[in-house]
Amino acid sequence: MYRAIMIDPPWKETGGGKIKRGADRHYPVIKKKEDIRDVILNSGKWDPAEHSHLYLWTTNNFLQDALWLMDELGFRYVTNIAWVKVMPEEGWTEAKWSKFLFWVLRYGWARAVMRWVLKNGGLGQYFHGQHEILLFGVKGKGKDPSVYQKPVHLWGRKYTGTVMFASVGEHSEKPEEAYELVEARSHGPYIDMFARRKHHRWDTWGDEAP
């Protein structure tokens, strides 16, 4: 039985316009939310503990569907974490550093970060998405009261906020910081569903899982 479950559903994120930029360009998506629920429940790996945590990834477009899915899976929504997507370090050339420092001097830190540090070009008709949402829900009492877990200072802080800055990787690849956050705040055993790679101390399940 799993006390912490992370799910990254293959939402039907198709993008828009003439350029094919959605998730369906990279892997098969599931069209209906009911089908996503059924795939999870019939996976043979869905085994939440009586007291457990659910971490459910979603995009802005599928927020309502994700809240519905969480309820269908038997979890109560509590809060969410926003993953703010930061450009990878290897993308910082000398020219980009020069432009970034110029913007800091001319416009201040806030505008410089918005222009040069955060990832641009996300999907969205009205606003281009620069973050993803990690919904957090609980079943039962959440943390198993019979299991002690030593408090963890994550990223140098005693209390973890709801904003996570982390660089982007390959399409749909979730940052290591997300797994660190789960391990710091939730008991194991852990499982990553619809996973595309293996993580230490985690079970994995999915069409492209190792």
N, C-alpha and C positions, 0 to 999 in steps of 0.2 A: 504494500500500500504506500502511496506517495503522499508526503506531507506538503510538498511544493511542486506545482505543475506550471510549466510555461508553455503557452500555445501561440503559434504564429500562423493563423489560418491563411490559406491561399485565397484571399478575397478576390472577387472579380474586378481587379483594378486594371482597367483596359486603357486608360489614358484617353486623349481626345485629339481631334484635328487630323491632319494628314500623316503626321509622324507617329509611328507605333512606339509608345514609350511606357506602356503599362506593364504590369507583372506578367501578363500572358505572353509577353515577348521572351520571358526567361524560363517559365515553368507552367505546367497545366494549372488552371484555376478552377474553382468550384463555383458554379453560377448561383446556387440558392443557399441561403443561410441554413435552411432545414437540412440540406444535404451535408453541409459542414458538420452540423450537430450529429447526424447519423454516422458519418465517417469516424468521428471521435468516439462515440459511444460503442461502435462496433469494431474498434481498432484492436481489441484484445489487450490493450495496455492502459485503458482507462480504469484506474483503480485509486480514486482519492481516499485518503484516510478520513476518519470521522471528524477530526479537527485538522483542517488543511488550508493552504493558500493557493490561489489561482492568479497567475500573471498572464494576461491576455493582450496580445498586440493587435492594434488596429490603426487605421488611417482616419483622417477627418471624414472621408466619404462614408465610411462604414461604422461610425461610432454607434449609431442606433442599433445596427445589427449585432455589434459586439456586446452591447449591454443586454440585448435579448438573448444572445448565445450564453453569456455568463449565467443568466437566470435559469435557462434551460438545463444547464449542466449542474445546477444545484448549489450555486454559490451566490452570496450576497455582495453586491458592489459596495466598496468602501471609498476608494479614492483612485487617483491615477498619477503616473509619472510621465513627464514629457521628456522624450529624448530629443534634444536640440542637436541637429547634425552639423558637425564641424568639419571643415576641409582637412584631409589627411596631411600630416607633417611633411611628407615627401613632395607635396604639391607646392611647398613654399620656396620659390626661387628667390634669388637675390633681388630681382626686379619687383617681385610681389612684396617682399619685405620693405623695399624703398617706398612703394606706393602706400602700403599700410601705415608706415610711420608718417608719411606726408598727410594722410587723412587724419591721423591722431592729432597732429599739430594744428591742422586747419579746422577740423570739425569735432574733435573730441573722441574719447574712447568708444562711446556707445555707437556712434555712426560708423566709426572705423571697423568695429567688430561686425556690425550688421552688413557692411559692404564687402569685407575681405576675409573674414574668418568663417562665417556661417555659410553652409552649402546653399548655392542658388540652383534654380532650374528644376525644382520639384514639380509634381503634378498639381493641377488646380486651374480652374477657369477664371475665378475671381482673384484668388490669392495663391501663389505658388508655395506648396508645403515645404517647410524647412524643419519640421519635427514629426515624430511619430508618437503615438500614445500607447502607454502600457497600463492597461486597466488592472486594478488590484481588487480581488474579492476574497471572501473567507467562507468556509464551511464549518459549521459547529462553532467552536470557540476560536477558530483560527489556529493559533499555536497550541500544540498538544500540551495540556497542563502537566502531564506526567513526565515530560522531557525537559530537562534544564538546558538552556543555551546561554553561554557566557556573552554578555553584551559586547558588541563589536564596534569599534570606532572606524567608520567607513570613510575613506578618502580624507583622513585627518579630522573628521568631525564626529562628535558624539551622537548627534541627531541628523538623520538623512532627510533632505528636503525632497520636493516633488519635481525638481528639474535636474536632468542629467545631461551634461555636455560630453559628447563623445564623437570621435571621428567616424566617417562613413567608410564602409568596405565595399565588397561586391554587392550586387543587387540582392536585397532581402536579408543580407547578413547582419545579424544583430551584434552590438558591441560587447566586448568582454565585460565592460562596466555593468551591464545589465545582469550578468550571471553573478558578479561579485555582490551586487545589491541583494539579489535573492538569497544568496548563501549567508549574507550578513544579517538578514531580517527574518529568515524562515528556516524551519527545521527540514532536514532531509528525511527520507530519500527524495531525490529530485528526478524529474523527467522533463525532457524537452520534446514537445510534439510538433510535427511538421518540420523537424530539424533538418538541416542541410550539412551539418558537420558535428563531430563528437566533441564533448567537453568533459574534462576530468571530473569525476564524482557524479556525473549525470548519466541517466539512461536516455537513449534517443529513440525516436520513432518517426517515420515519415517515408514518403516515396523516394526521397533522395538521401535518406539518412545513411551514414556509414554502417 
